[in-house]
Amino acid sequence: MAWIILFIAGLFEIGWAIGLKYTDGFTRLWPTVGTAYAVWTGIGAVGTATLGIVLLGEAATLGRLASLGLIVAGIVGLKLVTPA
């Protein structure tokens, strides 16, 4: 059940991020972020998981480290293909 709730929360997160694009820099009341938001959340996810390993003694399995590496690769990839 916890994973279902987490998945639903993730869907709301996606809706929130996309909705921000339509605020025109928060100049409109209703729904500015896109790639920047994806990078921001990626950094947060990698940072949180890394601190969980370092500070909280969570397992640093090959699968977990590979997954974190894929997130970092995605962040770098978004930066490289996004116009300044």
PyMOL Python script that loads the backbone (N, CA, C, O; Angstrom):
from pymol import cmd

cmd.read_pdbstr("""\
ATOM      1  N   MET A   1       0.824  -1.203   0.000  1.00  0.00           N
ATOM      2  CA  MET A   1       0.000   0.000   0.000  1.00  0.00           C
ATOM      3  C   MET A   1       0.863   1.260   0.000  1.00  0.00           C
ATOM      4  O   MET A   1       0.520   2.246  -0.652  1.00  0.00           O
ATOM      5  N   ALA A   2       1.980   1.234   0.726  1.00  0.00           N
ATOM      6  CA  ALA A   2       2.843   2.417   0.796  1.00  0.00           C
ATOM      7  C   ALA A   2       3.394   2.763  -0.586  1.00  0.00           C
ATOM      8  O   ALA A   2       3.519   3.940  -0.925  1.00  0.00           O
ATOM      9  N   TRP A   3       3.727   1.741  -1.391  1.00  0.00           N
ATOM     10  CA  TRP A   3       4.256   1.998  -2.734  1.00  0.00           C
ATOM     11  C   TRP A   3       3.192   2.603  -3.645  1.00  0.00           C
ATOM     12  O   TRP A   3       3.512   3.423  -4.506  1.00  0.00           O
ATOM     13  N   ILE A   4       1.954   2.215  -3.470  1.00  0.00           N
ATOM     14  CA  ILE A   4       0.866   2.794  -4.270  1.00  0.00           C
ATOM     15  C   ILE A   4       0.701   4.261  -3.941  1.00  0.00           C
ATOM     16  O   ILE A   4       0.559   5.090  -4.841  1.00  0.00           O
ATOM     17  N   ILE A   5       0.719   4.591  -2.659  1.00  0.00           N
ATOM     18  CA  ILE A   5       0.611   5.987  -2.236  1.00  0.00           C
ATOM     19  C   ILE A   5       1.799   6.786  -2.754  1.00  0.00           C
ATOM     20  O   ILE A   5       1.632   7.913  -3.221  1.00  0.00           O
ATOM     21  N   LEU A   6       2.987   6.216  -2.677  1.00  0.00           N
ATOM     22  CA  LEU A   6       4.177   6.892  -3.196  1.00  0.00           C
ATOM     23  C   LEU A   6       4.063   7.129  -4.695  1.00  0.00           C
ATOM     24  O   LEU A   6       4.429   8.202  -5.175  1.00  0.00           O
ATOM     25  N   PHE A   7       3.567   6.158  -5.437  1.00  0.00           N
ATOM     26  CA  PHE A   7       3.386   6.304  -6.876  1.00  0.00           C
ATOM     27  C   PHE A   7       2.382   7.418  -7.184  1.00  0.00           C
ATOM     28  O   PHE A   7       2.619   8.242  -8.067  1.00  0.00           O
ATOM     29  N   ILE A   8       1.278   7.441  -6.467  1.00  0.00           N
ATOM     30  CA  ILE A   8       0.272   8.493  -6.670  1.00  0.00           C
ATOM     31  C   ILE A   8       0.857   9.865  -6.345  1.00  0.00           C
ATOM     32  O   ILE A   8       0.597  10.833  -7.061  1.00  0.00           O
ATOM     33  N   ALA A   9       1.641   9.958  -5.279  1.00  0.00           N
ATOM     34  CA  ALA A   9       2.294  11.220  -4.928  1.00  0.00           C
ATOM     35  C   ALA A   9       3.234  11.649  -6.050  1.00  0.00           C
ATOM     36  O   ALA A   9       3.324  12.837  -6.360  1.00  0.00           O
ATOM     37  N   GLY A  10       3.934  10.697  -6.660  1.00  0.00           N
ATOM     38  CA  GLY A  10       4.802  11.008  -7.790  1.00  0.00           C
ATOM     39  C   GLY A  10       4.026  11.561  -8.963  1.00  0.00           C
ATOM     40  O   GLY A  10       4.496  12.474  -9.641  1.00  0.00           O
ATOM     41  N   LEU A  11       2.840  11.022  -9.216  1.00  0.00           N
ATOM     42  CA  LEU A  11       1.996  11.548 -10.296  1.00  0.00           C
ATOM     43  C   LEU A  11       1.577  12.988 -10.009  1.00  0.00           C
ATOM     44  O   LEU A  11       1.560  13.825 -10.912  1.00  0.00           O
ATOM     45  N   PHE A  12       1.242  13.273  -8.761  1.00  0.00           N
ATOM     46  CA  PHE A  12       0.914  14.650  -8.390  1.00  0.00           C
ATOM     47  C   PHE A  12       2.123  15.568  -8.580  1.00  0.00           C
ATOM     48  O   PHE A  12       1.975  16.715  -9.001  1.00  0.00           O
ATOM     49  N   GLU A  13       3.299  15.069  -8.273  1.00  0.00           N
ATOM     50  CA  GLU A  13       4.536  15.835  -8.454  1.00  0.00           C
ATOM     51  C   GLU A  13       4.736  16.195  -9.920  1.00  0.00           C
ATOM     52  O   GLU A  13       5.115  17.321 -10.243  1.00  0.00           O
ATOM     53  N   ILE A  14       4.480  15.240 -10.802  1.00  0.00           N
ATOM     54  CA  ILE A  14       4.589  15.495 -12.236  1.00  0.00           C
ATOM     55  C   ILE A  14       3.600  16.585 -12.653  1.00  0.00           C
ATOM     56  O   ILE A  14       3.956  17.512 -13.380  1.00  0.00           O
ATOM     57  N   GLY A  15       2.373  16.465 -12.190  1.00  0.00           N
ATOM     58  CA  GLY A  15       1.353  17.470 -12.508  1.00  0.00           C
ATOM     59  C   GLY A  15       1.744  18.851 -12.022  1.00  0.00           C
ATOM     60  O   GLY A  15       1.538  19.845 -12.718  1.00  0.00           O
ATOM     61  N   TRP A  16       2.305  18.912 -10.828  1.00  0.00           N
ATOM     62  CA  TRP A  16       2.749  20.185 -10.265  1.00  0.00           C
ATOM     63  C   TRP A  16       3.848  20.807 -11.127  1.00  0.00           C
ATOM     64  O   TRP A  16       3.786  21.993 -11.449  1.00  0.00           O
ATOM     65  N   ALA A  17       4.841  20.020 -11.496  1.00  0.00           N
ATOM     66  CA  ALA A  17       5.964  20.526 -12.283  1.00  0.00           C
ATOM     67  C   ALA A  17       5.501  21.034 -13.646  1.00  0.00           C
ATOM     68  O   ALA A  17       5.931  22.096 -14.095  1.00  0.00           O
ATOM     69  N   ILE A  18       4.637  20.284 -14.293  1.00  0.00           N
ATOM     70  CA  ILE A  18       4.139  20.701 -15.599  1.00  0.00           C
ATOM     71  C   ILE A  18       3.258  21.943 -15.452  1.00  0.00           C
ATOM     72  O   ILE A  18       3.317  22.851 -16.281  1.00  0.00           O
ATOM     73  N   GLY A  19       2.460  21.978 -14.422  1.00  0.00           N
ATOM     74  CA  GLY A  19       1.593  23.130 -14.190  1.00  0.00           C
ATOM     75  C   GLY A  19       2.357  24.418 -13.987  1.00  0.00           C
ATOM     76  O   GLY A  19       1.873  25.489 -14.353  1.00  0.00           O
ATOM     77  N   LEU A  20       3.549  24.333 -13.405  1.00  0.00           N
ATOM     78  CA  LEU A  20       4.347  25.538 -13.183  1.00  0.00           C
ATOM     79  C   LEU A  20       4.725  26.224 -14.489  1.00  0.00           C
ATOM     80  O   LEU A  20       4.876  27.445 -14.527  1.00  0.00           O
ATOM     81  N   LYS A  21       4.878  25.452 -15.555  1.00  0.00           N
ATOM     82  CA  LYS A  21       5.246  26.013 -16.860  1.00  0.00           C
ATOM     83  C   LYS A  21       4.221  27.048 -17.329  1.00  0.00           C
ATOM     84  O   LYS A  21       4.569  28.028 -17.987  1.00  0.00           O
ATOM     85  N   TYR A  22       2.984  26.817 -16.989  1.00  0.00           N
ATOM     86  CA  TYR A  22       1.911  27.670 -17.485  1.00  0.00           C
ATOM     87  C   TYR A  22       1.657  28.900 -16.620  1.00  0.00           C
ATOM     88  O   TYR A  22       0.691  29.625 -16.859  1.00  0.00           O
ATOM     89  N   THR A  23       2.493  29.150 -15.631  1.00  0.00           N
ATOM     90  CA  THR A  23       2.319  30.349 -14.812  1.00  0.00           C
ATOM     91  C   THR A  23       2.997  31.567 -15.427  1.00  0.00           C
ATOM     92  O   THR A  23       2.795  32.691 -14.966  1.00  0.00           O
ATOM     93  N   ASP A  24       3.801  31.347 -16.469  1.00  0.00           N
ATOM     94  CA  ASP A  24       4.554  32.445 -17.094  1.00  0.00           C
ATOM     95  C   ASP A  24       5.347  33.218 -16.053  1.00  0.00           C
ATOM     96  O   ASP A  24       5.163  34.423 -15.881  1.00  0.00           O
ATOM     97  N   GLY A  25       6.224  32.515 -15.365  1.00  0.00           N
ATOM     98  CA  GLY A  25       7.048  33.158 -14.342  1.00  0.00           C
ATOM     99  C   GLY A  25       6.241  33.625 -13.155  1.00  0.00           C
ATOM    100  O   GLY A  25       6.582  34.625 -12.524  1.00  0.00           O
ATOM    101  N   PHE A  26       5.187  32.921 -12.848  1.00  0.00           N
ATOM    102  CA  PHE A  26       4.269  33.235 -11.755  1.00  0.00           C
ATOM    103  C   PHE A  26       3.558  34.569 -11.965  1.00  0.00           C
ATOM    104  O   PHE A  26       3.170  35.225 -10.998  1.00  0.00           O
ATOM    105  N   THR A  27       3.386  34.976 -13.230  1.00  0.00           N
ATOM    106  CA  THR A  27       2.638  36.196 -13.530  1.00  0.00           C
ATOM    107  C   THR A  27       1.159  35.893 -13.748  1.00  0.00           C
ATOM    108  O   THR A  27       0.331  36.804 -13.768  1.00  0.00           O
ATOM    109  N   ARG A  28       0.827  34.613 -13.910  1.00  0.00           N
ATOM    110  CA  ARG A  28      -0.572  34.203 -14.049  1.00  0.00           C
ATOM    111  C   ARG A  28      -0.959  33.380 -12.835  1.00  0.00           C
ATOM    112  O   ARG A  28      -0.146  32.638 -12.284  1.00  0.00           O
ATOM    113  N   LEU A  29      -2.200  33.521 -12.430  1.00  0.00           N
ATOM    114  CA  LEU A  29      -2.668  32.820 -11.232  1.00  0.00           C
ATOM    115  C   LEU A  29      -2.588  31.314 -11.408  1.00  0.00           C
ATOM    116  O   LEU A  29      -2.162  30.613 -10.490  1.00  0.00           O
ATOM    117  N   TRP A  30      -2.983  30.804 -12.555  1.00  0.00           N
ATOM    118  CA  TRP A  30      -2.954  29.362 -12.782  1.00  0.00           C
ATOM    119  C   TRP A  30      -1.722  28.958 -13.562  1.00  0.00           C
ATOM    120  O   TRP A  30      -0.984  29.752 -14.143  1.00  0.00           O
ATOM    121  N   PRO A  31      -1.583  27.737 -13.521  1.00  0.00           N
ATOM    122  CA  PRO A  31      -0.400  27.089 -14.050  1.00  0.00           C
ATOM    123  C   PRO A  31       0.253  27.833 -15.165  1.00  0.00           C
ATOM    124  O   PRO A  31       1.267  27.383 -15.697  1.00  0.00           O
ATOM    125  N   THR A  32       6.980  27.096 -14.452  1.00  0.00           N
ATOM    126  CA  THR A  32       7.887  27.770 -15.291  1.00  0.00           C
ATOM    127  C   THR A  32       9.141  26.906 -15.181  1.00  0.00           C
ATOM    128  O   THR A  32      10.254  27.415 -15.045  1.00  0.00           O
ATOM    129  N   VAL A  33       8.954  25.691 -15.238  1.00  0.00           N
ATOM    130  CA  VAL A  33      10.190  25.122 -14.746  1.00  0.00           C
ATOM    131  C   VAL A  33      10.750  24.074 -15.699  1.00  0.00           C
ATOM    132  O   VAL A  33      11.902  24.218 -16.108  1.00  0.00           O
ATOM    133  N   GLY A  34      10.037  23.055 -16.073  1.00  0.00           N
ATOM    134  CA  GLY A  34      10.461  22.034 -17.020  1.00  0.00           C
ATOM    135  C   GLY A  34      11.750  21.328 -16.657  1.00  0.00           C
ATOM    136  O   GLY A  34      11.822  20.617 -15.655  1.00  0.00           O
ATOM    137  N   THR A  35      12.774  21.531 -17.484  1.00  0.00           N
ATOM    138  CA  THR A  35      14.048  20.841 -17.308  1.00  0.00           C
ATOM    139  C   THR A  35      14.709  21.214 -15.988  1.00  0.00           C
ATOM    140  O   THR A  35      15.269  20.352 -15.312  1.00  0.00           O
ATOM    141  N   ALA A  36      14.650  22.475 -15.618  1.00  0.00           N
ATOM    142  CA  ALA A  36      15.269  22.906 -14.359  1.00  0.00           C
ATOM    143  C   ALA A  36      14.655  22.163 -13.178  1.00  0.00           C
ATOM    144  O   ALA A  36      15.365  21.782 -12.248  1.00  0.00           O
ATOM    145  N   TYR A  37      13.361  21.957 -13.210  1.00  0.00           N
ATOM    146  CA  TYR A  37      12.710  21.244 -12.119  1.00  0.00           C
ATOM    147  C   TYR A  37      13.140  19.787 -12.092  1.00  0.00           C
ATOM    148  O   TYR A  37      13.356  19.221 -11.021  1.00  0.00           O
ATOM    149  N   ALA A  38      13.267  19.176 -13.265  1.00  0.00           N
ATOM    150  CA  ALA A  38      13.711  17.784 -13.332  1.00  0.00           C
ATOM    151  C   ALA A  38      15.133  17.640 -12.775  1.00  0.00           C
ATOM    152  O   ALA A  38      15.427  16.690 -12.049  1.00  0.00           O
ATOM    153  N   VAL A  39      15.996  18.573 -13.115  1.00  0.00           N
ATOM    154  CA  VAL A  39      17.368  18.545 -12.600  1.00  0.00           C
ATOM    155  C   VAL A  39      17.364  18.741 -11.090  1.00  0.00           C
ATOM    156  O   VAL A  39      18.079  18.045 -10.370  1.00  0.00           O
ATOM    157  N   TRP A  40      16.575  19.669 -10.617  1.00  0.00           N
ATOM    158  CA  TRP A  40      16.493  19.956  -9.185  1.00  0.00           C
ATOM    159  C   TRP A  40      16.038  18.731  -8.400  1.00  0.00           C
ATOM    160  O   TRP A  40      16.629  18.398  -7.373  1.00  0.00           O
ATOM    161  N   THR A  41      14.999  18.062  -8.872  1.00  0.00           N
ATOM    162  CA  THR A  41      14.520  16.887  -8.158  1.00  0.00           C
ATOM    163  C   THR A  41      15.502  15.722  -8.273  1.00  0.00           C
ATOM    164  O   THR A  41      15.632  14.919  -7.349  1.00  0.00           O
ATOM    165  N   GLY A  42      16.192  15.634  -9.411  1.00  0.00           N
ATOM    166  CA  GLY A  42      17.217  14.595  -9.562  1.00  0.00           C
ATOM    167  C   GLY A  42      18.351  14.777  -8.575  1.00  0.00           C
ATOM    168  O   GLY A  42      18.808  13.818  -7.952  1.00  0.00           O
ATOM    169  N   ILE A  43      18.800  16.013  -8.437  1.00  0.00           N
ATOM    170  CA  ILE A  43      19.861  16.309  -7.469  1.00  0.00           C
ATOM    171  C   ILE A  43      19.389  15.980  -6.055  1.00  0.00           C
ATOM    172  O   ILE A  43      20.143  15.427  -5.254  1.00  0.00           O
ATOM    173  N   GLY A  44      18.153  16.317  -5.759  1.00  0.00           N
ATOM    174  CA  GLY A  44      17.600  16.003  -4.439  1.00  0.00           C
ATOM    175  C   GLY A  44      17.519  14.509  -4.190  1.00  0.00           C
ATOM    176  O   GLY A  44      17.821  14.038  -3.093  1.00  0.00           O
ATOM    177  N   ALA A  45      17.111  13.762  -5.208  1.00  0.00           N
ATOM    178  CA  ALA A  45      17.001  12.311  -5.060  1.00  0.00           C
ATOM    179  C   ALA A  45      18.368  11.669  -4.852  1.00  0.00           C
ATOM    180  O   ALA A  45      18.535  10.824  -3.972  1.00  0.00           O
ATOM    181  N   VAL A  46      19.342  12.070  -5.661  1.00  0.00           N
ATOM    182  CA  VAL A  46      20.693  11.513  -5.531  1.00  0.00           C
ATOM    183  C   VAL A  46      21.304  11.909  -4.189  1.00  0.00           C
ATOM    184  O   VAL A  46      21.925  11.084  -3.519  1.00  0.00           O
ATOM    185  N   GLY A  47      21.129  13.153  -3.803  1.00  0.00           N
ATOM    186  CA  GLY A  47      21.679  13.619  -2.531  1.00  0.00           C
ATOM    187  C   GLY A  47      21.073  12.898  -1.342  1.00  0.00           C
ATOM    188  O   GLY A  47      21.785  12.506  -0.417  1.00  0.00           O
ATOM    189  N   THR A  48      19.772  12.726  -1.363  1.00  0.00           N
ATOM    190  CA  THR A  48      19.094  12.047  -0.268  1.00  0.00           C
ATOM    191  C   THR A  48      19.520  10.588  -0.168  1.00  0.00           C
ATOM    192  O   THR A  48      19.805  10.089   0.921  1.00  0.00           O
ATOM    193  N   ALA A  49      19.562   9.909  -1.309  1.00  0.00           N
ATOM    194  CA  ALA A  49      19.968   8.503  -1.298  1.00  0.00           C
ATOM    195  C   ALA A  49      21.427   8.351  -0.867  1.00  0.00           C
ATOM    196  O   ALA A  49      21.764   7.427  -0.127  1.00  0.00           O
ATOM    197  N   THR A  50      22.287   9.252  -1.327  1.00  0.00           N
ATOM    198  CA  THR A  50      23.705   9.199  -0.959  1.00  0.00           C
ATOM    199  C   THR A  50      23.888   9.415   0.538  1.00  0.00           C
ATOM    200  O   THR A  50      24.660   8.704   1.182  1.00  0.00           O
ATOM    201  N   LEU A  51      23.184  10.392   1.088  1.00  0.00           N
ATOM    202  CA  LEU A  51      23.275  10.629   2.531  1.00  0.00           C
ATOM    203  C   LEU A  51      22.689   9.472   3.325  1.00  0.00           C
ATOM    204  O   LEU A  51      23.147   9.185   4.431  1.00  0.00           O
ATOM    205  N   GLY A  52      21.689   8.809   2.776  1.00  0.00           N
ATOM    206  CA  GLY A  52      21.154   7.622   3.426  1.00  0.00           C
ATOM    207  C   GLY A  52      22.208   6.531   3.527  1.00  0.00           C
ATOM    208  O   GLY A  52      22.293   5.828   4.534  1.00  0.00           O
ATOM    209  N   ILE A  53      23.009   6.396   2.478  1.00  0.00           N
ATOM    210  CA  ILE A  53      24.094   5.409   2.484  1.00  0.00           C
ATOM    211  C   ILE A  53      25.193   5.821   3.456  1.00  0.00           C
ATOM    212  O   ILE A  53      25.643   5.015   4.270  1.00  0.00           O
ATOM    213  N   VAL A  54      25.622   7.076   3.369  1.00  0.00           N
ATOM    214  CA  VAL A  54      26.762   7.559   4.154  1.00  0.00           C
ATOM    215  C   VAL A  54      26.411   7.744   5.632  1.00  0.00           C
ATOM    216  O   VAL A  54      27.158   7.305   6.507  1.00  0.00           O
ATOM    217  N   LEU A  55      25.295   8.384   5.908  1.00  0.00           N
ATOM    218  CA  LEU A  55      24.969   8.737   7.292  1.00  0.00           C
ATOM    219  C   LEU A  55      24.082   7.729   8.011  1.00  0.00           C
ATOM    220  O   LEU A  55      24.173   7.568   9.228  1.00  0.00           O
ATOM    221  N   LEU A  56      23.226   7.052   7.255  1.00  0.00           N
ATOM    222  CA  LEU A  56      22.240   6.188   7.902  1.00  0.00           C
ATOM    223  C   LEU A  56      22.540   4.706   7.746  1.00  0.00           C
ATOM    224  O   LEU A  56      21.785   3.858   8.221  1.00  0.00           O
ATOM    225  N   GLY A  57      23.632   4.403   7.088  1.00  0.00           N
ATOM    226  CA  GLY A  57      24.039   3.014   6.967  1.00  0.00           C
ATOM    227  C   GLY A  57      23.191   2.171   6.032  1.00  0.00           C
ATOM    228  O   GLY A  57      23.175   0.946   6.153  1.00  0.00           O
ATOM    229  N   GLU A  58      22.483   2.804   5.096  1.00  0.00           N
ATOM    230  CA  GLU A  58      21.720   2.029   4.122  1.00  0.00           C
ATOM    231  C   GLU A  58      22.690   1.288   3.206  1.00  0.00           C
ATOM    232  O   GLU A  58      23.831   1.714   3.023  1.00  0.00           O
ATOM    233  N   ALA A  59      22.236   0.196   2.644  1.00  0.00           N
ATOM    234  CA  ALA A  59      23.096  -0.647   1.814  1.00  0.00           C
ATOM    235  C   ALA A  59      23.536   0.083   0.545  1.00  0.00           C
ATOM    236  O   ALA A  59      22.728   0.719  -0.131  1.00  0.00           O
ATOM    237  N   ALA A  60      24.826  -0.020   0.235  1.00  0.00           N
ATOM    238  CA  ALA A  60      25.377   0.556  -0.993  1.00  0.00           C
ATOM    239  C   ALA A  60      25.556  -0.574  -2.003  1.00  0.00           C
ATOM    240  O   ALA A  60      26.675  -0.909  -2.393  1.00  0.00           O
ATOM    241  N   THR A  61      24.440  -1.147  -2.413  1.00  0.00           N
ATOM    242  CA  THR A  61      24.497  -2.271  -3.338  1.00  0.00           C
ATOM    243  C   THR A  61      24.845  -1.791  -4.741  1.00  0.00           C
ATOM    244  O   THR A  61      24.710  -0.610  -5.059  1.00  0.00           O
ATOM    245  N   LEU A  62      25.288  -2.713  -5.564  1.00  0.00           N
ATOM    246  CA  LEU A  62      25.611  -2.379  -6.945  1.00  0.00           C
ATOM    247  C   LEU A  62      24.400  -1.816  -7.675  1.00  0.00           C
ATOM    248  O   LEU A  62      24.517  -0.856  -8.438  1.00  0.00           O
ATOM    249  N   GLY A  63      23.254  -2.406  -7.443  1.00  0.00           N
ATOM    250  CA  GLY A  63      22.024  -1.923  -8.079  1.00  0.00           C
ATOM    251  C   GLY A  63      21.676  -0.509  -7.677  1.00  0.00           C
ATOM    252  O   GLY A  63      21.286   0.307  -8.512  1.00  0.00           O
ATOM    253  N   ARG A  64      21.818  -0.221  -6.387  1.00  0.00           N
ATOM    254  CA  ARG A  64      21.512   1.131  -5.896  1.00  0.00           C
ATOM    255  C   ARG A  64      22.493   2.144  -6.467  1.00  0.00           C
ATOM    256  O   ARG A  64      22.085   3.210  -6.928  1.00  0.00           O
ATOM    257  N   LEU A  65      23.773   1.825  -6.441  1.00  0.00           N
ATOM    258  CA  LEU A  65      24.782   2.749  -6.970  1.00  0.00           C
ATOM    259  C   LEU A  65      24.627   2.944  -8.480  1.00  0.00           C
ATOM    260  O   LEU A  65      24.805   4.053  -8.984  1.00  0.00           O
ATOM    261  N   ALA A  66      24.299   1.879  -9.196  1.00  0.00           N
ATOM    262  CA  ALA A  66      24.066   1.994 -10.635  1.00  0.00           C
ATOM    263  C   ALA A  66      22.853   2.877 -10.920  1.00  0.00           C
ATOM    264  O   ALA A  66      22.871   3.683 -11.851  1.00  0.00           O
ATOM    265  N   SER A  67      21.813   2.724 -10.126  1.00  0.00           N
ATOM    266  CA  SER A  67      20.615   3.548 -10.300  1.00  0.00           C
ATOM    267  C   SER A  67      20.912   5.022 -10.053  1.00  0.00           C
ATOM    268  O   SER A  67      20.446   5.887 -10.794  1.00  0.00           O
ATOM    269  N   LEU A  68      21.688   5.304  -9.013  1.00  0.00           N
ATOM    270  CA  LEU A  68      22.087   6.687  -8.746  1.00  0.00           C
ATOM    271  C   LEU A  68      22.930   7.223  -9.898  1.00  0.00           C
ATOM    272  O   LEU A  68      22.783   8.380 -10.293  1.00  0.00           O
ATOM    273  N   GLY A  69      23.812   6.385 -10.436  1.00  0.00           N
ATOM    274  CA  GLY A  69      24.615   6.790 -11.591  1.00  0.00           C
ATOM    275  C   GLY A  69      23.756   7.118 -12.799  1.00  0.00           C
ATOM    276  O   GLY A  69      24.053   8.053 -13.543  1.00  0.00           O
ATOM    277  N   LEU A  70      22.690   6.351 -12.995  1.00  0.00           N
ATOM    278  CA  LEU A  70      21.784   6.636 -14.111  1.00  0.00           C
ATOM    279  C   LEU A  70      21.060   7.967 -13.923  1.00  0.00           C
ATOM    280  O   LEU A  70      20.852   8.704 -14.887  1.00  0.00           O
ATOM    281  N   ILE A  71      20.679   8.270 -12.696  1.00  0.00           N
ATOM    282  CA  ILE A  71      20.038   9.568 -12.428  1.00  0.00           C
ATOM    283  C   ILE A  71      21.013  10.694 -12.729  1.00  0.00           C
ATOM    284  O   ILE A  71      20.649  11.675 -13.377  1.00  0.00           O
ATOM    285  N   VAL A  72      22.259  10.558 -12.259  1.00  0.00           N
ATOM    286  CA  VAL A  72      23.284  11.584 -12.526  1.00  0.00           C
ATOM    287  C   VAL A  72      23.510  11.717 -14.030  1.00  0.00           C
ATOM    288  O   VAL A  72      23.625  12.831 -14.541  1.00  0.00           O
ATOM    289  N   ALA A  73      23.573  10.598 -14.740  1.00  0.00           N
ATOM    290  CA  ALA A  73      23.747  10.648 -16.198  1.00  0.00           C
ATOM    291  C   ALA A  73      22.579  11.372 -16.849  1.00  0.00           C
ATOM    292  O   ALA A  73      22.771  12.127 -17.802  1.00  0.00           O
ATOM    293  N   GLY A  74      21.382  11.150 -16.349  1.00  0.00           N
ATOM    294  CA  GLY A  74      20.216  11.852 -16.876  1.00  0.00           C
ATOM    295  C   GLY A  74      20.281  13.351 -16.623  1.00  0.00           C
ATOM    296  O   GLY A  74      19.927  14.147 -17.493  1.00  0.00           O
ATOM    297  N   ILE A  75      20.730  13.735 -15.442  1.00  0.00           N
ATOM    298  CA  ILE A  75      20.877  15.159 -15.115  1.00  0.00           C
ATOM    299  C   ILE A  75      21.885  15.802 -16.059  1.00  0.00           C
ATOM    300  O   ILE A  75      21.621  16.860 -16.630  1.00  0.00           O
ATOM    301  N   VAL A  76      23.032  15.168 -16.219  1.00  0.00           N
ATOM    302  CA  VAL A  76      24.076  15.686 -17.115  1.00  0.00           C
ATOM    303  C   VAL A  76      23.554  15.738 -18.542  1.00  0.00           C
ATOM    304  O   VAL A  76      23.779  16.717 -19.253  1.00  0.00           O
ATOM    305  N   GLY A  77      22.856  14.684 -18.965  1.00  0.00           N
ATOM    306  CA  GLY A  77      22.299  14.655 -20.316  1.00  0.00           C
ATOM    307  C   GLY A  77      21.312  15.791 -20.550  1.00  0.00           C
ATOM    308  O   GLY A  77      21.340  16.429 -21.603  1.00  0.00           O
ATOM    309  N   LEU A  78      20.446  16.046 -19.586  1.00  0.00           N
ATOM    310  CA  LEU A  78      19.501  17.157 -19.727  1.00  0.00           C
ATOM    311  C   LEU A  78      20.224  18.491 -19.851  1.00  0.00           C
ATOM    312  O   LEU A  78      19.825  19.352 -20.635  1.00  0.00           O
ATOM    313  N   LYS A  79      21.273  18.654 -19.085  1.00  0.00           N
ATOM    314  CA  LYS A  79      22.051  19.892 -19.151  1.00  0.00           C
ATOM    315  C   LYS A  79      22.708  20.059 -20.529  1.00  0.00           C
ATOM    316  O   LYS A  79      22.737  21.156 -21.087  1.00  0.00           O
ATOM    317  N   LEU A  80      23.228  18.962 -21.057  1.00  0.00           N
ATOM    318  CA  LEU A  80      23.943  19.037 -22.343  1.00  0.00           C
ATOM    319  C   LEU A  80      23.026  19.310 -23.525  1.00  0.00           C
ATOM    320  O   LEU A  80      23.450  19.936 -24.495  1.00  0.00           O
ATOM    321  N   VAL A  81      21.786  18.857 -23.466  1.00  0.00           N
ATOM    322  CA  VAL A  81      20.889  19.026 -24.603  1.00  0.00           C
ATOM    323  C   VAL A  81      19.908  20.183 -24.448  1.00  0.00           C
ATOM    324  O   VAL A  81      19.104  20.433 -25.346  1.00  0.00           O
ATOM    325  N   THR A  82      19.964  20.881 -23.338  1.00  0.00           N
ATOM    326  CA  THR A  82      19.066  22.007 -23.096  1.00  0.00           C
ATOM    327  C   THR A  82      19.752  23.313 -23.490  1.00  0.00           C
ATOM    328  O   THR A  82      20.858  23.593 -23.027  1.00  0.00           O
ATOM    329  N   PRO A  83      19.112  24.109 -24.333  1.00  0.00           N
ATOM    330  CA  PRO A  83      19.711  25.393 -24.697  1.00  0.00           C
ATOM    331  C   PRO A  83      19.870  26.302 -23.477  1.00  0.00           C
ATOM    332  O   PRO A  83      19.062  26.270 -22.549  1.00  0.00           O
ATOM    333  N   ALA A  84      20.909  27.096 -23.501  1.00  0.00           N
ATOM    334  CA  ALA A  84      21.193  28.008 -22.397  1.00  0.00           C
ATOM    335  C   ALA A  84      20.110  29.000 -22.295  1.00  0.00           C
ATOM    336  O   ALA A  84      20.150  29.871 -21.426  1.00  0.00           O
TER     337      ALA A  84
END
""", "prot")
cmd.dss("prot")
cmd.show_as("cartoon", "prot")
cmd.util.cbc("prot")
cmd.orient("prot")
